[in-house]
Amino acid sequence: MRPFTGVLVSLLALACVSEAHAQPVTRDIPYAKAHERQVLDVYAPAGAKNLPVVFWIHGGGWQTGDKSMVALKPKAFNDAGFVFVSINHRLLPTVEMEAITRDVAAALGWVHKNIAAQGGDPNRLLVMGHSSGGQLAALMCTDDLYVKAEGVPLTAIKGCVPVDADTFDIPAIIEVAETRARAHQLPLPTYGHRQKFGNDPTKHRDFSAVTHVAKGKGIPPFLILHIGGNPDTTAQARRFANVLEAAGIPAKVVAGREATHASLNDSLGAPDDPVTKELFAFVAASLER
C-alpha cells in the first residue's frame, strides 16, 4: 500500500465534510521583518505530523485583500489531512510589484524551513491562489529564481492551482484591454495591468508565468480554475495550459459554469461543489506522483 493511500481516502470522502467549528490556527507568524503585512496563518489538524501543505495566496488585485479570506478551505483541507497556510504580502501602491513577489517567495521559504514544527511536510507543498494570488502562485511555480533564492527546490512543490487569474500572459491581457477600449472608443484603463505592472515591456514578460515555462525545471502539474463566463480568464487559462502542455507539464483547465469570480473561490471546500471535486482529485494525483 502506498503511504498516501490514507490521505487519498480522506480526499475522496470530502463530499461528506460538514461546516463545523472553527479550525485550530496559529495567526500572524512573521516570515520577514520589513513590514507588518509580512505574516502568515497556519491551520493544522490536531496531532498533525508530516502532512502535505497547502500554501494559499489571497486575491485583491495586488492592492487589497487579506490572509483571512479563506472561506471553507482550511477546514476542508484539514479534514482531508493537510496543513493549510494563508499568507499576507505587501500591497500596491505602497510597494512595487517586485516587493510583492519577493514577499510571496519569502513566505514560501519560511514554510519550507519551518512547517515541520507545525506538522507539515516541507517537501509536499501545493501552491494555490485566487485572482492576483493566482498570478503569484503560477509565477512561484514556474520562475524558479524566486524559490531557489529562498532555499526551496521547485521539486518540493507538487502541484499548483491558480483560481480565476487573468495574468499568466501580461502582455496579452494588456493588449486585449487596450484594444477593446480603442475599438469601442472608450477611455484606456487608468489603473489597469499596465499601471500595476509598470510600463516596461520587459517587466510585463518577466512577471508572466508563460515566459518561464520550460522542460526539465521541475515545474509541477497545474490545475487552472476559471469562471466560464469571463472571456479574459478563459483565454488566459487556455493560453497558459497550452504553454505548459507544450513543455510536457501536465495541465488541466476547469471552468466553473455557474460561478462568479468570488463564488468560484468561496465555494472551494463545499461538499457538493463540482470544482472542489476536481481540485481534490488533482491534489491526490499530484501527491501520488
Backbone as CSV, one residue per row, in Angstrom:
resi,resn,N_x,N_y,N_z,CA_x,CA_y,CA_z,C_x,C_y,C_z
1,MET,0.849,-1.203,0.000,0.000,0.000,0.000,0.877,1.244,0.000
2,ARG,0.586,2.200,-0.853,1.388,3.407,-0.920,1.085,4.275,0.287
3,PRO,2.086,5.067,0.771,1.907,5.794,2.024,0.842,6.866,1.964
4,PHE,0.480,7.334,0.761,-0.508,8.400,0.688,-1.933,7.877,0.592
5,THR,-2.101,6.557,0.595,-3.430,5.992,0.379,-4.438,6.504,1.394
6,GLY,-4.015,6.615,2.666,-4.943,7.073,3.701,-5.436,8.474,3.448
7,VAL,-4.537,9.363,3.013,-4.950,10.725,2.698,-5.872,10.735,1.482
8,LEU,-5.574,9.878,0.496,-6.421,9.811,-0.693,-7.842,9.416,-0.316
9,VAL,-7.977,8.447,0.595,-9.312,8.048,1.044,-10.022,9.231,1.683
10,SER,-9.275,10.017,2.481,-9.877,11.190,3.105,-10.332,12.199,2.060
11,LEU,-9.535,12.362,0.996,-9.912,13.295,-0.053,-11.188,12.869,-0.748
12,LEU,-11.284,11.593,-1.032,-12.472,11.099,-1.728,-13.712,11.200,-0.857
13,ALA,-13.494,11.279,0.442,-14.624,11.414,1.369,-14.994,12.861,1.634
14,LEU,-14.347,13.798,0.907,-14.589,15.206,1.182,-16.048,15.602,1.014
15,ALA,-16.754,14.932,0.151,-18.156,15.287,-0.078,-18.980,15.192,1.196
16,CYS,-18.494,14.478,2.174,-19.220,14.329,3.435,-18.832,15.377,4.468
17,VAL,-17.885,16.272,4.110,-17.445,17.275,5.072,-18.604,18.224,5.364
18,SER,-18.833,18.536,6.618,-19.876,19.482,7.007,-19.244,20.715,7.613
19,GLU,-19.940,21.832,7.524,-19.451,23.039,8.153,-19.564,22.865,9.663
20,ALA,-18.482,23.158,10.372,-18.477,22.928,11.815,-17.659,24.014,12.487
21,HIS,-17.045,23.634,13.603,-16.341,24.596,14.432,-15.149,25.198,13.692
22,ALA,-14.670,26.334,14.206,-13.504,26.977,13.615,-12.280,26.077,13.737
23,GLN,-11.399,26.206,12.774,-10.207,25.368,12.753,-9.150,25.905,13.710
24,PRO,-8.355,25.001,14.309,-7.208,25.461,15.095,-6.256,26.244,14.204
25,VAL,-5.835,27.408,14.659,-4.996,28.255,13.817,-3.997,29.011,14.675
26,THR,-2.784,29.124,14.179,-1.775,29.988,14.772,-1.622,31.185,13.850
27,ARG,-1.949,32.372,14.342,-2.055,33.544,13.487,-0.832,34.460,13.583
28,ASP,-0.645,35.198,12.512,0.304,36.310,12.462,1.736,35.899,12.771
29,ILE,2.146,34.782,12.199,3.532,34.349,12.324,4.362,35.162,11.335
30,PRO,5.394,35.874,11.783,6.186,36.664,10.840,7.095,35.784,9.981
31,TYR,7.116,36.050,8.691,8.063,35.361,7.806,9.168,36.306,7.346
32,ALA,9.033,37.591,7.646,10.061,38.604,7.386,9.789,39.750,8.362
33,LYS,10.644,40.771,8.350,10.562,41.808,9.373,10.439,43.222,8.820
34,ALA,10.284,43.371,7.519,10.282,44.709,6.933,8.940,45.426,7.075
35,HIS,7.845,44.663,7.243,6.513,45.275,7.222,5.547,44.416,8.015
36,GLU,4.526,45.063,8.590,3.552,44.339,9.413,2.731,43.330,8.622
37,ARG,2.662,43.466,7.299,1.900,42.512,6.496,2.705,41.256,6.149
38,GLN,3.932,41.181,6.538,4.750,40.006,6.240,4.531,38.937,7.315
39,VAL,3.283,38.439,7.340,2.864,37.443,8.326,2.011,36.384,7.645
40,LEU,1.862,35.255,8.309,1.044,34.170,7.777,0.316,33.455,8.909
41,ASP,-0.736,32.734,8.548,-1.506,31.915,9.480,-1.324,30.450,9.116
42,VAL,-1.221,29.603,10.137,-1.094,28.162,9.925,-2.279,27.465,10.585
43,TYR,-3.045,26.744,9.768,-4.148,25.902,10.239,-3.655,24.456,10.186
44,ALA,-3.568,23.816,11.332,-3.050,22.448,11.377,-3.988,21.557,12.174
45,PRO,-4.306,20.363,11.674,-5.135,19.433,12.447,-4.432,19.029,13.740
46,ALA,-5.215,18.688,14.738,-4.635,18.213,15.993,-3.759,16.996,15.732
47,GLY,-2.572,17.004,16.324,-1.665,15.872,16.168,-1.023,15.766,14.811
48,ALA,-1.065,16.848,14.033,-0.514,16.817,12.680,0.960,16.432,12.694
49,LYS,1.344,15.589,11.766,2.739,15.185,11.625,2.999,14.782,10.179
50,ASN,3.927,15.471,9.561,4.375,15.130,8.214,3.241,15.130,7.187
51,LEU,2.307,16.076,7.329,1.180,16.172,6.397,1.535,17.076,5.221
52,PRO,0.965,16.819,4.044,1.151,17.753,2.929,0.590,19.127,3.278
53,VAL,1.103,20.140,2.602,0.834,21.533,2.972,0.237,22.289,1.791
54,VAL,-0.862,22.995,2.035,-1.415,23.937,1.063,-0.939,25.338,1.435
55,PHE,-0.341,26.014,0.468,0.164,27.380,0.628,-0.763,28.288,-0.162
56,TRP,-1.506,29.164,0.529,-2.581,29.935,-0.089,-2.227,31.423,-0.156
57,ILE,-2.475,32.037,-1.342,-2.215,33.458,-1.569,-3.539,34.146,-1.912
58,HIS,-3.925,35.116,-1.118,-5.220,35.782,-1.323,-5.213,36.632,-2.587
59,GLY,-6.428,36.968,-3.044,-6.600,37.878,-4.159,-6.822,39.299,-3.684
60,GLY,-7.166,40.167,-4.642,-7.405,41.564,-4.324,-6.686,42.527,-5.251
61,GLY,-6.313,42.037,-6.432,-5.694,42.920,-7.419,-4.339,43.457,-7.008
62,TRP,-3.632,42.747,-6.139,-2.310,43.139,-5.626,-2.365,44.406,-4.773
63,GLN,-3.584,44.942,-4.541,-3.692,46.214,-3.829,-4.623,46.147,-2.621
64,THR,-5.379,45.058,-2.485,-6.218,44.843,-1.305,-6.144,43.354,-0.963
65,GLY,-6.926,42.938,0.024,-7.017,41.523,0.363,-6.299,41.192,1.656
66,ASP,-6.613,40.001,2.170,-6.059,39.610,3.464,-6.034,38.093,3.569
67,LYS,-5.122,37.585,4.370,-4.961,36.150,4.585,-6.171,35.510,5.251
68,SER,-7.060,36.317,5.830,-8.279,35.771,6.433,-9.318,35.386,5.385
69,MET,-9.097,35.721,4.125,-10.065,35.448,3.049,-9.900,34.004,2.565
70,VAL,-10.266,33.065,3.429,-10.041,31.644,3.123,-11.329,30.837,3.041
71,ALA,-12.447,31.411,3.502,-13.753,30.739,3.415,-13.690,29.313,3.981
72,LEU,-14.073,28.313,3.175,-14.178,26.936,3.657,-12.869,26.157,3.576
73,LYS,-11.857,26.735,2.958,-10.669,25.956,2.600,-9.893,25.379,3.788
74,PRO,-9.640,26.115,4.868,-8.870,25.499,5.961,-9.526,24.244,6.527
75,LYS,-10.817,24.294,6.762,-11.494,23.115,7.310,-11.490,21.958,6.318
76,ALA,-11.780,22.282,5.051,-11.821,21.221,4.046,-10.475,20.524,3.935
77,PHE,-9.403,21.284,3.894,-8.079,20.683,3.769,-7.619,20.025,5.064
78,ASN,-7.890,20.640,6.198,-7.529,19.990,7.465,-8.247,18.664,7.627
79,ASP,-9.527,18.635,7.304,-10.286,17.392,7.427,-9.760,16.308,6.488
80,ALA,-9.157,16.734,5.387,-8.617,15.779,4.429,-7.159,15.405,4.720
81,GLY,-6.599,15.948,5.797,-5.254,15.563,6.190,-4.154,16.459,5.669
82,PHE,-4.411,17.764,5.636,-3.432,18.742,5.181,-3.222,19.816,6.240
83,VAL,-2.042,20.396,6.262,-1.802,21.681,6.915,-2.114,22.764,5.892
84,PHE,-2.778,23.823,6.330,-3.174,24.915,5.435,-2.510,26.206,5.910
85,VAL,-1.810,26.871,5.023,-1.107,28.115,5.335,-1.666,29.227,4.457
86,SER,-2.018,30.349,5.063,-2.508,31.506,4.318,-1.628,32.707,4.646
87,ILE,-1.181,33.410,3.604,-0.196,34.474,3.804,-0.748,35.852,3.450
88,ASN,-0.163,36.871,4.055,-0.298,38.246,3.603,0.961,38.641,2.855
89,HIS,0.853,39.674,2.039,2.019,40.286,1.416,1.780,41.782,1.358
90,ARG,2.823,42.542,1.135,2.661,43.983,0.969,1.838,44.285,-0.283
91,LEU,1.342,45.502,-0.401,0.343,45.825,-1.417,0.750,47.025,-2.262
92,LEU,0.264,47.021,-3.516,0.308,48.217,-4.342,-0.639,49.264,-3.753
93,PRO,-0.392,50.547,-3.889,0.791,51.160,-4.491,1.889,51.471,-3.484
94,THR,1.763,50.957,-2.265,2.773,51.241,-1.244,4.142,50.723,-1.658
95,VAL,4.152,49.550,-2.300,5.390,48.985,-2.827,5.168,48.630,-4.289
96,GLU,6.241,48.343,-5.011,6.123,47.916,-6.393,5.969,46.403,-6.458
97,MET,5.668,45.916,-7.663,5.360,44.502,-7.833,6.521,43.601,-7.423
98,GLU,7.746,44.057,-7.633,8.900,43.243,-7.245,8.881,42.904,-5.772
99,ALA,8.471,43.849,-4.926,8.421,43.599,-3.482,7.359,42.568,-3.134
100,ILE,6.234,42.601,-3.852,5.169,41.629,-3.592,5.634,40.223,-3.937
101,THR,6.264,40.071,-5.089,6.736,38.737,-5.470,7.798,38.239,-4.499
102,ARG,8.664,39.139,-4.031,9.676,38.719,-3.049,9.028,38.307,-1.739
103,ASP,7.959,38.996,-1.349,7.246,38.608,-0.121,6.700,37.195,-0.225
104,VAL,6.067,36.887,-1.340,5.480,35.558,-1.502,6.578,34.497,-1.471
105,ALA,7.685,34.766,-2.139,8.795,33.814,-2.118,9.353,33.653,-0.706
106,ALA,9.455,34.756,0.034,9.963,34.681,1.409,9.030,33.861,2.293
107,ALA,7.721,34.028,2.099,6.764,33.240,2.880,6.873,31.760,2.534
108,LEU,7.050,31.468,1.254,7.208,30.079,0.847,8.503,29.499,1.429
109,GLY,9.546,30.317,1.477,10.784,29.876,2.094,10.620,29.600,3.578
110,TRP,9.873,30.463,4.265,9.610,30.228,5.688,8.886,28.904,5.884
111,VAL,7.889,28.647,5.064,7.135,27.395,5.184,8.058,26.200,4.971
112,HIS,8.875,26.260,3.953,9.772,25.125,3.681,10.717,24.875,4.856
113,LYS,11.188,25.937,5.489,12.141,25.790,6.592,11.479,25.409,7.911
114,ASN,10.222,25.830,8.118,9.643,25.766,9.464,8.374,24.940,9.613
115,ILE,7.771,24.513,8.522,6.445,23.918,8.628,6.465,22.556,9.305
116,ALA,7.610,21.885,9.341,7.675,20.587,10.032,7.296,20.735,11.495
117,ALA,7.645,21.864,12.114,7.293,22.092,13.518,5.798,22.274,13.711
118,GLN,5.071,22.572,12.622,3.614,22.720,12.667,2.905,21.470,12.143
119,GLY,3.666,20.418,11.893,3.061,19.166,11.435,3.031,18.980,9.942
120,GLY,3.708,19.850,9.193,3.684,19.753,7.746,4.945,19.145,7.164
121,ASP,4.822,18.656,5.945,5.944,18.081,5.212,6.482,19.144,4.259
122,PRO,7.705,19.645,4.458,8.224,20.725,3.617,8.479,20.323,2.179
123,ASN,8.447,19.053,1.892,8.699,18.583,0.532,7.435,18.118,-0.177
124,ARG,6.276,18.429,0.403,4.995,18.149,-0.261,4.125,19.391,-0.145
125,LEU,4.452,20.371,-0.974,3.764,21.654,-0.954,2.848,21.782,-2.167
126,LEU,1.680,22.369,-1.948,0.746,22.700,-3.020,0.504,24.198,-2.952
127,VAL,0.798,24.897,-4.043,0.704,26.349,-4.067,-0.576,26.745,-4.788
128,MET,-1.389,27.558,-4.114,-2.674,27.965,-4.649,-2.887,29.459,-4.424
129,GLY,-3.758,30.059,-5.230,-4.096,31.455,-5.012,-5.267,31.871,-5.872
130,HIS,-5.974,32.898,-5.413,-7.157,33.396,-6.109,-6.848,34.736,-6.774
131,SER,-7.253,34.905,-8.024,-7.177,36.174,-8.734,-5.717,36.630,-8.815
132,SER,-5.369,37.783,-8.244,-3.962,38.193,-8.242,-3.090,37.162,-7.548
133,GLY,-3.635,36.490,-6.534,-2.895,35.409,-5.884,-2.637,34.242,-6.815
134,GLY,-3.499,34.066,-7.815,-3.268,33.027,-8.806,-2.087,33.360,-9.696
135,GLN,-1.947,34.645,-10.067,-0.765,35.052,-10.841,0.501,34.804,-10.039
136,LEU,0.472,35.159,-8.752,1.652,34.977,-7.897,1.954,33.500,-7.703
137,ALA,0.929,32.681,-7.532,1.136,31.237,-7.384,1.794,30.659,-8.631
138,ALA,1.271,31.024,-9.803,1.814,30.494,-11.057,3.256,30.938,-11.261
139,LEU,3.566,32.182,-10.889,4.925,32.680,-11.050,5.893,31.936,-10.139
140,MET,5.495,31.686,-8.884,6.357,30.943,-7.961,6.665,29.544,-8.484
141,CYS,5.717,28.964,-9.207,5.856,27.575,-9.652,6.479,27.435,-11.037
142,THR,6.810,28.550,-11.674,7.438,28.488,-12.996,8.783,29.199,-13.039
143,ASP,8.888,30.359,-12.391,10.157,31.090,-12.351,10.932,30.634,-11.122
144,ASP,11.804,29.644,-11.310,12.465,29.021,-10.159,13.478,29.930,-9.480
145,LEU,13.781,31.091,-10.037,14.693,32.009,-9.366,14.127,32.465,-8.022
146,TYR,12.811,32.615,-7.938,12.193,33.061,-6.688,12.374,32.033,-5.579
147,VAL,11.993,30.802,-5.844,12.043,29.797,-4.781,13.475,29.394,-4.466
148,LYS,14.319,29.333,-5.484,15.724,28.978,-5.233,16.390,30.007,-4.332
149,ALA,16.040,31.283,-4.498,16.613,32.328,-3.651,16.247,32.141,-2.188
150,GLU,15.157,31.430,-1.929,14.701,31.184,-0.560,15.012,29.768,-0.092
151,GLY,15.803,29.045,-0.862,16.207,27.705,-0.460,15.159,26.639,-0.670
152,VAL,14.202,26.895,-1.547,13.132,25.929,-1.809,13.362,25.296,-3.177
153,PRO,13.589,23.994,-3.266,13.683,23.368,-4.589,12.305,23.336,-5.237
154,LEU,12.259,23.638,-6.524,10.970,23.624,-7.211,10.309,22.256,-7.118
155,THR,11.107,21.207,-6.979,10.556,19.860,-6.880,9.797,19.625,-5.578
156,ALA,9.959,20.507,-4.586,9.177,20.383,-3.353,7.722,20.769,-3.567
157,ILE,7.437,21.494,-4.665,6.073,21.907,-4.984,5.457,20.830,-5.870
158,LYS,4.442,20.170,-5.364,3.865,19.021,-6.066,2.703,19.382,-6.981
159,GLY,2.152,20.567,-6.821,1.050,20.977,-7.679,0.761,22.450,-7.485
160,CYS,0.161,23.071,-8.504,-0.179,24.490,-8.450,-1.607,24.685,-8.939
161,VAL,-2.385,25.487,-8.210,-3.791,25.714,-8.556,-4.094,27.212,-8.534
162,PRO,-3.961,27.901,-9.672,-4.434,29.286,-9.761,-5.955,29.301,-9.953
163,VAL,-6.622,30.199,-9.230,-8.087,30.265,-9.249,-8.521,31.588,-9.878
164,ASP,-9.033,31.516,-11.101,-9.590,32.651,-11.839,-8.626,33.827,-11.916
165,ALA,-7.413,33.548,-12.353,-6.430,34.605,-12.607,-6.479,35.015,-14.072
166,ASP,-6.118,36.273,-14.352,-6.159,36.743,-15.743,-4.792,37.242,-16.202
167,THR,-3.725,36.808,-15.533,-2.426,37.435,-15.781,-1.297,36.419,-15.893
168,PHE,-1.519,35.318,-16.570,-0.426,34.396,-16.870,0.418,34.933,-18.025
169,ASP,-0.212,35.710,-18.900,0.476,36.358,-20.020,0.086,37.831,-19.964
170,ILE,0.914,38.622,-19.303,0.571,40.022,-19.043,0.563,40.864,-20.314
171,PRO,1.532,40.718,-21.229,1.416,41.484,-22.482,0.095,41.231,-23.205
172,ALA,-0.386,39.987,-23.166,-1.636,39.669,-23.860,-2.822,40.351,-23.204
173,ILE,-2.900,40.337,-21.863,-4.069,40.932,-21.203,-4.058,42.449,-21.351
174,ILE,-2.868,43.046,-21.380,-2.781,44.492,-21.620,-3.255,44.817,-23.034
175,GLU,-2.780,44.055,-24.013,-3.170,44.306,-25.403,-4.668,44.139,-25.607
176,VAL,-5.249,43.096,-25.002,-6.683,42.862,-25.149,-7.482,44.016,-24.550
177,ALA,-7.125,44.445,-23.344,-7.882,45.511,-22.678,-7.782,46.826,-23.438
178,GLU,-6.587,47.144,-23.906,-6.406,48.427,-24.573,-6.980,48.409,-25.988
179,THR,-6.894,47.273,-26.670,-7.514,47.164,-27.991,-9.039,47.257,-27.875
180,ARG,-9.591,46.592,-26.866,-11.041,46.653,-26.644,-11.475,48.103,-26.418
181,ALA,-10.732,48.829,-25.604,-11.091,50.219,-25.322,-11.025,51.073,-26.591
182,ARG,-9.966,50.910,-27.378,-9.852,51.699,-28.614,-10.949,51.331,-29.604
183,ALA,-11.226,50.046,-29.742,-12.226,49.602,-30.711,-13.607,50.144,-30.382
184,HIS,-13.895,50.275,-29.102,-15.205,50.755,-28.676,-15.190,52.239,-28.319
185,GLN,-14.069,52.896,-28.627,-13.924,54.334,-28.361,-14.217,54.659,-26.898
186,LEU,-13.609,53.854,-26.036,-13.716,54.050,-24.600,-12.380,54.534,-24.062
187,PRO,-12.380,55.158,-22.880,-11.097,55.585,-22.298,-10.211,54.371,-22.003
188,LEU,-8.920,54.542,-22.190,-7.989,53.492,-21.813,-8.004,53.311,-20.299
189,PRO,-7.715,52.106,-19.813,-7.691,51.890,-18.350,-6.727,52.854,-17.675
190,THR,-7.152,53.399,-16.557,-6.288,54.325,-15.811,-5.548,53.632,-14.674
191,TYR,-6.026,52.471,-14.254,-5.281,51.694,-13.265,-5.439,50.212,-13.583
192,GLY,-5.092,49.891,-14.816,-5.174,48.517,-15.269,-3.848,47.796,-15.086
193,HIS,-3.667,46.728,-15.842,-2.465,45.911,-15.687,-1.189,46.663,-16.062
194,ARG,-1.278,47.548,-17.041,-0.085,48.314,-17.418,0.407,49.146,-16.238
195,GLN,-0.515,49.784,-15.543,-0.125,50.616,-14.420,0.372,49.771,-13.231
196,LYS,-0.281,48.643,-12.999,0.105,47.817,-11.855,1.464,47.157,-12.044
197,PHE,1.743,46.733,-13.276,2.998,46.029,-13.525,4.082,46.938,-14.087
198,GLY,3.793,48.237,-14.197,4.770,49.151,-14.754,4.627,49.257,-16.255
199,ASN,5.367,50.170,-16.834,5.230,50.437,-18.267,6.389,49.860,-19.077
200,ASP,7.110,48.924,-18.481,8.278,48.326,-19.119,7.889,46.969,-19.709
201,PRO,7.928,46.802,-21.032,7.558,45.512,-21.627,8.390,44.345,-21.115
202,THR,9.635,44.605,-20.755,10.472,43.535,-20.207,9.900,43.025,-18.894
203,LYS,9.441,43.944,-18.045,8.823,43.534,-16.779,7.513,42.789,-17.029
204,HIS,6.746,43.222,-18.010,5.496,42.522,-18.332,5.777,41.058,-18.650
205,ARG,6.799,40.830,-19.452,7.152,39.445,-19.793,7.695,38.702,-18.579
206,ASP,8.489,39.383,-17.767,9.130,38.708,-16.648,8.131,38.313,-15.564
207,PHE,7.069,39.080,-15.391,6.046,38.748,-14.398,5.008,37.762,-14.949
208,SER,5.166,37.336,-16.184,4.227,36.401,-16.809,4.718,34.974,-16.646
209,ALA,3.899,34.118,-16.089,4.305,32.726,-15.887,4.635,32.033,-17.203
210,VAL,3.939,32.384,-18.288,4.197,31.715,-19.565,5.637,31.886,-20.028
211,THR,6.256,32.986,-19.642,7.629,33.277,-20.056,8.615,32.238,-19.522
212,HIS,8.319,31.674,-18.370,9.298,30.877,-17.637,9.073,29.369,-17.748
213,VAL,8.071,28.969,-18.504,7.791,27.538,-18.660,8.845,26.904,-19.555
214,ALA,9.432,25.815,-19.074,10.431,25.087,-19.860,10.528,23.673,-19.328
215,LYS,10.950,22.771,-20.182,11.148,21.385,-19.769,12.337,21.283,-18.825
216,GLY,12.271,20.288,-17.937,13.418,19.943,-17.112,13.665,20.827,-15.916
217,LYS,12.747,21.744,-15.583,12.942,22.630,-14.443,12.320,22.087,-13.163
218,GLY,11.515,21.047,-13.290,10.776,20.554,-12.136,9.476,21.281,-11.895
219,ILE,8.949,21.954,-12.932,7.665,22.645,-12.795,6.579,21.622,-12.500
220,PRO,5.738,21.883,-11.495,4.731,20.896,-11.096,3.527,20.890,-12.029
221,PRO,2.661,19.886,-11.903,1.387,19.903,-12.630,0.525,21.088,-12.205
222,PHE,-0.346,21.516,-13.109,-1.236,22.655,-12.853,-2.689,22.240,-13.021
223,LEU,-3.525,22.738,-12.118,-4.969,22.759,-12.299,-5.362,24.223,-12.369
224,ILE,-5.869,24.654,-13.517,-6.171,26.061,-13.742,-7.685,26.228,-13.700
225,LEU,-8.178,26.872,-12.667,-9.613,27.060,-12.472,-10.007,28.457,-12.935
226,HIS,-11.164,28.556,-13.585,-11.652,29.867,-14.005,-13.166,29.809,-14.126
227,ILE,-13.792,30.975,-14.165,-15.233,31.003,-14.363,-15.524,30.920,-15.856
228,GLY,-16.602,30.234,-16.194,-16.896,30.000,-17.597,-17.356,31.225,-18.344
229,GLY,-17.840,32.249,-17.650,-18.431,33.388,-18.339,-17.512,34.550,-18.588
230,ASN,-16.231,34.422,-18.265,-15.304,35.536,-18.442,-14.339,35.229,-19.583
231,PRO,-14.425,35.952,-20.704,-13.558,35.625,-21.839,-12.077,35.839,-21.549
232,ASP,-11.750,36.778,-20.670,-10.340,37.052,-20.396,-9.700,35.939,-19.569
233,THR,-10.339,35.535,-18.469,-9.742,34.465,-17.668,-9.800,33.127,-18.409
234,THR,-10.824,32.946,-19.242,-10.890,31.733,-20.056,-9.726,31.680,-21.046
235,ALA,-9.489,32.775,-21.749,-8.405,32.810,-22.730,-7.045,32.666,-22.061
236,GLN,-6.866,33.333,-20.926,-5.585,33.237,-20.223,-5.353,31.817,-19.703
237,ALA,-6.392,31.168,-19.211,-6.255,29.790,-18.728,-5.841,28.868,-19.860
238,ARG,-6.477,28.993,-21.000,-6.153,28.121,-22.132,-4.756,28.432,-22.688
239,ARG,-4.416,29.696,-22.734,-3.075,30.086,-23.192,-2.006,29.451,-22.300
240,PHE,-2.169,29.566,-20.994,-1.184,29.029,-20.061,-1.118,27.509,-20.156
241,ALA,-2.273,26.863,-20.216,-2.295,25.397,-20.310,-1.593,24.925,-21.579
242,ASN,-1.800,25.627,-22.686,-1.150,25.235,-23.936,0.370,25.320,-23.821
243,VAL,0.866,26.356,-23.168,2.307,26.516,-22.999,2.857,25.412,-22.091
244,LEU,2.155,25.116,-21.006,2.590,24.042,-20.106,2.612,22.699,-20.826
245,GLU,1.549,22.392,-21.524,1.467,21.096,-22.207,2.529,20.965,-23.297
246,ALA,2.848,22.051,-23.975,3.888,22.012,-24.995,5.255,21.681,-24.397
247,ALA,5.422,21.993,-23.110,6.665,21.676,-22.410,6.595,20.335,-21.685
248,GLY,5.523,19.599,-21.899,5.383,18.284,-21.273,4.959,18.322,-19.824
249,ILE,4.366,19.428,-19.389,3.935,19.587,-17.994,2.419,19.378,-17.934
250,PRO,1.945,18.455,-17.101,0.505,18.218,-17.028,-0.257,19.482,-16.630
251,ALA,-1.319,19.764,-17.347,-2.146,20.932,-17.062,-3.591,20.608,-17.408
252,LYS,-4.484,20.950,-16.501,-5.910,20.750,-16.736,-6.629,22.063,-16.466
253,VAL,-7.534,22.432,-17.362,-8.335,23.644,-17.218,-9.755,23.238,-16.865
254,VAL,-10.281,23.821,-15.798,-11.648,23.526,-15.358,-12.408,24.840,-15.205
255,ALA,-13.565,24.931,-15.850,-14.406,26.124,-15.779,-15.542,25.896,-14.795
256,GLY,-15.749,26.863,-13.915,-16.920,26.871,-13.045,-18.078,27.499,-13.791
257,ARG,-18.998,26.676,-14.266,-20.018,27.143,-15.211,-21.015,28.121,-14.597
258,GLU,-21.382,27.909,-13.348,-22.390,28.763,-12.721,-21.770,29.728,-11.719
259,ALA,-20.445,29.869,-11.763,-19.742,30.617,-10.730,-19.476,32.052,-11.138
260,THR,-19.267,32.892,-10.134,-18.723,34.228,-10.320,-17.272,34.206,-9.843
261,HIS,-16.593,35.319,-10.068,-15.194,35.413,-9.646,-15.053,35.130,-8.153
262,ALA,-15.993,35.650,-7.351,-15.925,35.440,-5.901,-16.430,34.065,-5.499
263,SER,-17.537,33.622,-6.087,-18.143,32.365,-5.635,-17.310,31.148,-6.012
264,LEU,-16.602,31.209,-7.136,-15.727,30.106,-7.505,-14.719,29.846,-6.387
265,ASN,-14.167,30.917,-5.855,-13.189,30.813,-4.779,-13.835,30.415,-3.457
266,ASP,-14.921,31.087,-3.095,-15.532,30.855,-1.790,-16.169,29.477,-1.674
267,SER,-16.527,28.861,-2.801,-17.159,27.537,-2.772,-16.159,26.392,-2.682
268,LEU,-14.884,26.668,-2.868,-13.895,25.593,-2.777,-13.901,25.000,-1.374
269,GLY,-14.168,23.711,-1.287,-14.315,23.040,0.002,-15.749,22.692,0.329
270,ALA,-16.714,23.198,-0.435,-18.119,22.877,-0.186,-18.401,21.426,-0.586
271,PRO,-19.253,20.723,0.168,-19.448,19.287,-0.039,-19.840,18.877,-1.454
272,ASP,-20.748,19.609,-2.094,-21.253,19.174,-3.391,-20.762,20.044,-4.543
273,ASP,-19.729,20.825,-4.318,-19.215,21.708,-5.352,-18.419,20.911,-6.382
274,PRO,-18.804,20.938,-7.660,-18.090,20.130,-8.663,-16.644,20.555,-8.868
275,VAL,-16.350,21.848,-8.728,-14.968,22.302,-8.886,-14.111,21.793,-7.730
276,THR,-14.691,21.727,-6.531,-13.965,21.166,-5.387,-13.584,19.720,-5.641
277,LYS,-14.473,18.964,-6.236,-14.162,17.559,-6.537,-13.005,17.465,-7.525
278,GLU,-12.987,18.357,-8.519,-11.859,18.400,-9.443,-10.568,18.765,-8.706
279,LEU,-10.665,19.713,-7.799,-9.496,20.148,-7.029,-8.895,19.012,-6.226
280,PHE,-9.722,18.301,-5.487,-9.181,17.262,-4.612,-8.725,16.031,-5.395
281,ALA,-9.330,15.789,-6.530,-8.814,14.718,-7.389,-7.432,15.090,-7.920
282,PHE,-7.258,16.339,-8.311,-5.954,16.811,-8.788,-4.913,16.739,-7.682
283,VAL,-5.272,17.191,-6.486,-4.332,17.165,-5.363,-3.875,15.748,-5.062
284,ALA,-4.823,14.825,-5.027,-4.481,13.422,-4.751,-3.517,12.894,-5.795
285,ALA,-3.808,13.151,-7.078,-2.951,12.650,-8.143,-1.565,13.301,-8.087
286,SER,-1.510,14.592,-7.764,-0.224,15.291,-7.702,0.657,14.725,-6.593
287,LEU,0.079,14.396,-5.480,0.860,13.889,-4.353,1.250,12.429,-4.541
288,GLU,0.598,11.754,-5.458,0.955,10.369,-5.747,2.103,10.268,-6.746
289,ARG,2.438,11.376,-7.412,3.475,11.329,-8.458,4.833,11.018,-7.845
